[in-house]
Amino acid sequence: MSFLLPCPNCGPRDVGEFAYAGETTARPQGSPSPRELASYIHFRRNTAGVQREWWYHRFGCELWFLAERDTRTNEVLKTELPSPDAAGTPAPREPAIPDTPAV
């Protein structure tokens, strides 16, 4: 199923231009137990409804951003650039692969 995903930088684009990076999660604080760490790595809420997710504009501006999307209809309610405290760390603003001259 295809839908339009509005990039905060480029505007609405086909979802095929983006890479889905999963729902937002809260990183365990301190020294987590093996159970807490396994839960953080492997388990997701997978909500049937509105979910906050990470997206990467891989065939566009190469920007990481957050989107609120209804998983039942794929309706995107909101997209925004992450704040420095979102999910504990700032998202990279630089392209994933820096422009370097070919050798």
C-alpha positions as CSV (number, residue, x, y, z in Angstrom):
1,M,0.0,0.0,0.0
2,S,1.3,3.4,-0.9
3,F,0.6,6.7,0.7
4,L,2.0,10.2,0.9
5,L,4.4,11.1,3.7
6,P,5.1,14.8,4.3
7,C,8.8,15.4,4.8
8,P,9.3,18.4,7.1
9,N,11.9,19.7,4.7
10,C,10.6,18.6,1.2
11,G,6.9,18.4,1.6
12,P,4.6,15.5,0.7
13,R,6.4,12.6,-1.1
14,D,5.6,9.0,-1.9
15,V,6.3,6.7,1.0
16,G,8.7,4.7,-1.2
17,E,11.3,7.5,-0.9
18,F,11.5,6.9,2.9
19,A,12.9,4.2,5.2
20,Y,10.7,3.3,8.2
21,A,12.9,3.0,11.3
22,G,10.3,1.9,13.8
23,E,8.2,3.3,16.6
24,T,9.7,5.5,19.2
25,T,10.9,3.8,22.3
26,A,12.4,4.9,25.7
27,R,15.9,3.6,26.2
28,P,16.4,1.9,29.6
29,Q,18.1,4.1,32.2
30,G,21.3,3.2,34.1
31,S,22.4,-0.4,33.8
32,P,19.4,-2.4,32.6
33,S,18.8,-6.0,33.5
34,P,19.1,-8.6,30.7
35,R,15.3,-8.8,30.6
36,E,14.9,-5.0,30.3
37,L,17.5,-4.8,27.6
38,A,15.9,-7.7,25.6
39,S,12.5,-6.0,25.9
40,Y,13.9,-2.7,24.7
41,I,15.6,-4.4,21.7
42,H,13.0,-6.9,20.6
43,F,9.6,-5.9,21.7
44,R,7.4,-3.1,20.3
45,R,3.9,-1.9,21.2
46,N,2.7,-2.3,17.5
47,T,-0.4,-0.2,18.2
48,A,-3.4,-0.5,16.0
49,G,-4.0,3.2,15.9
50,V,-1.9,6.4,16.2
51,Q,1.8,5.6,16.7
52,R,4.8,7.9,16.8
53,E,7.6,6.7,14.4
54,W,11.1,7.4,13.1
55,W,11.4,7.9,9.3
56,Y,14.5,8.6,7.1
57,H,14.2,10.4,3.8
58,R,16.6,8.1,1.9
59,F,15.8,9.3,-1.6
60,G,15.5,12.9,-0.8
61,C,17.1,15.3,1.7
62,E,18.4,12.4,3.9
63,L,16.8,13.9,7.0
64,W,15.6,11.9,10.0
65,F,12.2,13.0,11.4
66,L,9.3,11.8,13.5
67,A,5.8,11.1,12.3
68,E,2.5,10.4,14.0
69,R,0.7,7.9,11.8
70,D,-2.5,5.9,12.2
71,T,-1.4,2.3,11.4
72,R,-5.0,1.3,10.5
73,T,-5.4,3.8,7.7
74,N,-1.8,5.0,7.1
75,E,-3.1,8.6,7.6
76,V,-0.2,10.8,8.6
77,L,-1.4,13.2,11.3
78,K,1.9,15.1,11.9
79,T,5.6,15.2,11.0
80,E,8.3,17.1,12.8
81,L,12.0,17.4,13.2
82,P,13.2,15.7,16.4
83,S,14.1,17.9,19.4
84,P,17.5,17.2,21.0
85,D,15.7,15.3,23.8
86,A,13.5,13.1,21.6
87,A,14.2,9.4,22.3
88,G,17.3,10.5,24.3
89,T,19.6,11.6,21.5
90,P,19.4,14.0,18.6
91,A,18.9,12.5,15.2
92,P,21.7,13.1,12.7
93,R,21.3,16.1,10.5
94,E,24.2,15.2,8.1
95,P,23.7,12.9,5.2
96,A,24.3,9.2,6.0
97,I,27.2,9.1,3.6
98,P,29.3,12.3,3.3
99,D,30.0,13.6,-0.1
100,T,33.6,12.6,-0.9
101,P,35.5,12.7,-4.2
102,A,35.8,9.4,-6.0
103,V,39.3,7.9,-5.9
